[in-house]
Amino acid sequence: MRVIDHEPGAWFLLQDDNDYFLDVNCDRAMVSFSVTIKLNEAERQLYASEGRAYIVALADEVLGRSDPLDPRDIRDSALLERISLTIRTGHET
């Protein structure tokens, strides 16, 4: 897994083989949390055709919901730990 793009303080885009994950920093009132989603096939195709602009728009959509219970938020703790470690260290995991 590796970080392939990011917007400081806002989001990280990660790639793990053919899978892509978007980690978005969200704020709601006095609470900060992150929502991490796995891009689906349609989103991967849009990213392939539109590039970073699509990821910015998708991150804005996730941020607009700012829901810590977002149904697309990844709940797999081992996967979330890999994502977090990759973001923190900047190294592939």
PyRosetta script that sets phi, psi and omega in degrees:
from pyrosetta import init, pose_from_sequence

init()
pose = pose_from_sequence("MRVIDHEPGAWFLLQDDNDYFLDVNCDRAMVSFSVTIKLNEAERQLYASEGRAYIVALADEVLGRSDPLDPRDIRDSALLERISLTIRTGHET")
pose.set_psi(1, 142.2)
pose.set_omega(1, 178.9)
pose.set_phi(2, -150.1)
pose.set_psi(2, 152.3)
pose.set_omega(2, 174.2)
pose.set_phi(3, -78.6)
pose.set_psi(3, 126.9)
pose.set_omega(3, 179.1)
pose.set_phi(4, -109.7)
pose.set_psi(4, -14.5)
pose.set_omega(4, 176.1)
pose.set_phi(5, -165.7)
pose.set_psi(5, 158.9)
pose.set_omega(5, 175.4)
pose.set_phi(6, -163.8)
pose.set_psi(6, 159.7)
pose.set_omega(6, 172.2)
pose.set_phi(7, -120.6)
pose.set_psi(7, 111.1)
pose.set_omega(7, -174.3)
pose.set_phi(8, -49.8)
pose.set_psi(8, 128.7)
pose.set_omega(8, 178.2)
pose.set_phi(9, 77.6)
pose.set_psi(9, -1.8)
pose.set_omega(9, -174.8)
pose.set_phi(10, -120.6)
pose.set_psi(10, -55.9)
pose.set_omega(10, -175.5)
pose.set_phi(11, -158.4)
pose.set_psi(11, 162.0)
pose.set_omega(11, 173.5)
pose.set_phi(12, -130.7)
pose.set_psi(12, 139.1)
pose.set_omega(12, 172.3)
pose.set_phi(13, -110.5)
pose.set_psi(13, 125.4)
pose.set_omega(13, -178.6)
pose.set_phi(14, -120.1)
pose.set_psi(14, 152.1)
pose.set_omega(14, 177.3)
pose.set_phi(15, -125.6)
pose.set_psi(15, 135.9)
pose.set_omega(15, 175.1)
pose.set_phi(16, -133.8)
pose.set_psi(16, 98.1)
pose.set_omega(16, -172.4)
pose.set_phi(17, 56.7)
pose.set_psi(17, -116.8)
pose.set_omega(17, -178.7)
pose.set_phi(18, -94.5)
pose.set_psi(18, 3.4)
pose.set_omega(18, -179.5)
pose.set_phi(19, -99.3)
pose.set_psi(19, 143.2)
pose.set_omega(19, 177.6)
pose.set_phi(20, -123.8)
pose.set_psi(20, 140.3)
pose.set_omega(20, -179.4)
pose.set_phi(21, -128.4)
pose.set_psi(21, 138.3)
pose.set_omega(21, 177.7)
pose.set_phi(22, -116.6)
pose.set_psi(22, 119.5)
pose.set_omega(22, 179.1)
pose.set_phi(23, -106.8)
pose.set_psi(23, 115.0)
pose.set_omega(23, -174.1)
pose.set_phi(24, -112.7)
pose.set_psi(24, 128.4)
pose.set_omega(24, 176.2)
pose.set_phi(25, -81.1)
pose.set_psi(25, 119.6)
pose.set_omega(25, -177.7)
pose.set_phi(26, -117.2)
pose.set_psi(26, 147.2)
pose.set_omega(26, 175.4)
pose.set_phi(27, -126.7)
pose.set_psi(27, 134.6)
pose.set_omega(27, 174.9)
pose.set_phi(28, -137.3)
pose.set_psi(28, 114.8)
pose.set_omega(28, -176.4)
pose.set_phi(29, 53.9)
pose.set_psi(29, -116.0)
pose.set_omega(29, -176.4)
pose.set_phi(30, -105.0)
pose.set_psi(30, 17.4)
pose.set_omega(30, -177.0)
pose.set_phi(31, -118.2)
pose.set_psi(31, 131.4)
pose.set_omega(31, 174.5)
pose.set_phi(32, -109.9)
pose.set_psi(32, 139.0)
pose.set_omega(32, 178.0)
pose.set_phi(33, -154.9)
pose.set_psi(33, 168.0)
pose.set_omega(33, 178.9)
pose.set_phi(34, -118.1)
pose.set_psi(34, 143.8)
pose.set_omega(34, 173.5)
pose.set_phi(35, -115.3)
pose.set_psi(35, 124.6)
pose.set_omega(35, -178.5)
pose.set_phi(36, -118.0)
pose.set_psi(36, 122.0)
pose.set_omega(36, -179.5)
pose.set_phi(37, -119.9)
pose.set_psi(37, 152.8)
pose.set_omega(37, 172.4)
pose.set_phi(38, -95.9)
pose.set_psi(38, 127.2)
pose.set_omega(38, 179.7)
pose.set_phi(39, -66.8)
pose.set_psi(39, 133.9)
pose.set_omega(39, 176.4)
pose.set_phi(40, -84.0)
pose.set_psi(40, 178.6)
pose.set_omega(40, -175.4)
pose.set_phi(41, -58.6)
pose.set_psi(41, -45.7)
pose.set_omega(41, -179.8)
pose.set_phi(42, -61.9)
pose.set_psi(42, -41.3)
pose.set_omega(42, 179.6)
pose.set_phi(43, -67.0)
pose.set_psi(43, -38.6)
pose.set_omega(43, 177.0)
pose.set_phi(44, -63.4)
pose.set_psi(44, -40.0)
pose.set_omega(44, 178.8)
pose.set_phi(45, -66.2)
pose.set_psi(45, -41.7)
pose.set_omega(45, 177.8)
pose.set_phi(46, -64.7)
pose.set_psi(46, -38.9)
pose.set_omega(46, 176.4)
pose.set_phi(47, -63.3)
pose.set_psi(47, -41.6)
pose.set_omega(47, 179.8)
pose.set_phi(48, -62.8)
pose.set_psi(48, -35.8)
pose.set_omega(48, -177.2)
pose.set_phi(49, -89.9)
pose.set_psi(49, -32.9)
pose.set_omega(49, -174.9)
pose.set_phi(50, -107.3)
pose.set_psi(50, -14.5)
pose.set_omega(50, 176.8)
pose.set_phi(51, 69.2)
pose.set_psi(51, -145.9)
pose.set_omega(51, -173.8)
pose.set_phi(52, -58.0)
pose.set_psi(52, -35.1)
pose.set_omega(52, -179.2)
pose.set_phi(53, -57.5)
pose.set_psi(53, -38.3)
pose.set_omega(53, 178.5)
pose.set_phi(54, -67.3)
pose.set_psi(54, -41.4)
pose.set_omega(54, -179.8)
pose.set_phi(55, -64.3)
pose.set_psi(55, -39.9)
pose.set_omega(55, 176.6)
pose.set_phi(56, -59.2)
pose.set_psi(56, -45.3)
pose.set_omega(56, 179.9)
pose.set_phi(57, -65.3)
pose.set_psi(57, -41.1)
pose.set_omega(57, 179.4)
pose.set_phi(58, -66.1)
pose.set_psi(58, -41.5)
pose.set_omega(58, 177.2)
pose.set_phi(59, -62.0)
pose.set_psi(59, -40.6)
pose.set_omega(59, 177.5)
pose.set_phi(60, -63.0)
pose.set_psi(60, -37.4)
pose.set_omega(60, 178.2)
pose.set_phi(61, -64.6)
pose.set_psi(61, -45.9)
pose.set_omega(61, 178.2)
pose.set_phi(62, -62.6)
pose.set_psi(62, -44.4)
pose.set_omega(62, 179.2)
pose.set_phi(63, -62.0)
pose.set_psi(63, -38.2)
pose.set_omega(63, 178.9)
pose.set_phi(64, -61.0)
pose.set_psi(64, -34.1)
pose.set_omega(64, 176.6)
pose.set_phi(65, -76.1)
pose.set_psi(65, -37.0)
pose.set_omega(65, -179.6)
pose.set_phi(66, 35.4)
pose.set_psi(66, 55.6)
pose.set_omega(66, -176.9)
pose.set_phi(67, -115.7)
pose.set_psi(67, 114.6)
pose.set_omega(67, 178.7)
pose.set_phi(68, -64.4)
pose.set_psi(68, -13.0)
pose.set_omega(68, 176.9)
pose.set_phi(69, -107.7)
pose.set_psi(69, 24.2)
pose.set_omega(69, 178.6)
pose.set_phi(70, -49.5)
pose.set_psi(70, 125.7)
pose.set_omega(70, -176.7)
pose.set_phi(71, -62.2)
pose.set_psi(71, -20.5)
pose.set_omega(71, 179.4)
pose.set_phi(72, -90.0)
pose.set_psi(72, -7.7)
pose.set_omega(72, -179.0)
pose.set_phi(73, -62.7)
pose.set_psi(73, 128.8)
pose.set_omega(73, -179.6)
pose.set_phi(74, -66.6)
pose.set_psi(74, 135.0)
pose.set_omega(74, -179.2)
pose.set_phi(75, -111.1)
pose.set_psi(75, -9.2)
pose.set_omega(75, -178.9)
pose.set_phi(76, -67.7)
pose.set_psi(76, 107.7)
pose.set_omega(76, -173.3)
pose.set_phi(77, -63.9)
pose.set_psi(77, -35.8)
pose.set_omega(77, 179.1)
pose.set_phi(78, -66.6)
pose.set_psi(78, -42.2)
pose.set_omega(78, 178.1)
pose.set_phi(79, -66.1)
pose.set_psi(79, -43.4)
pose.set_omega(79, 178.5)
pose.set_phi(80, -62.0)
pose.set_psi(80, -35.8)
pose.set_omega(80, 177.8)
pose.set_phi(81, -66.4)
pose.set_psi(81, -41.3)
pose.set_omega(81, 176.5)
pose.set_phi(82, -61.8)
pose.set_psi(82, -43.9)
pose.set_omega(82, 179.2)
pose.set_phi(83, -62.0)
pose.set_psi(83, -47.5)
pose.set_omega(83, -179.6)
pose.set_phi(84, -61.6)
pose.set_psi(84, -43.9)
pose.set_omega(84, 179.2)
pose.set_phi(85, -62.9)
pose.set_psi(85, -42.0)
pose.set_omega(85, 178.8)
pose.set_phi(86, -62.9)
pose.set_psi(86, -43.4)
pose.set_omega(86, 179.1)
pose.set_phi(87, -65.6)
pose.set_psi(87, -46.3)
pose.set_omega(87, -177.2)
pose.set_phi(88, -64.8)
pose.set_psi(88, -41.3)
pose.set_omega(88, -173.7)
pose.set_phi(89, -93.9)
pose.set_psi(89, -22.2)
pose.set_omega(89, -176.1)
pose.set_phi(90, 72.4)
pose.set_psi(90, 11.8)
pose.set_omega(90, 179.9)
pose.set_phi(91, -109.6)
pose.set_psi(91, 155.3)
pose.set_omega(91, 176.2)
pose.set_phi(92, -67.7)
pose.set_psi(92, 144.2)
pose.set_omega(92, 176.5)
pose.set_phi(93, -124.4)
pose.dump_pdb("model.pdb")
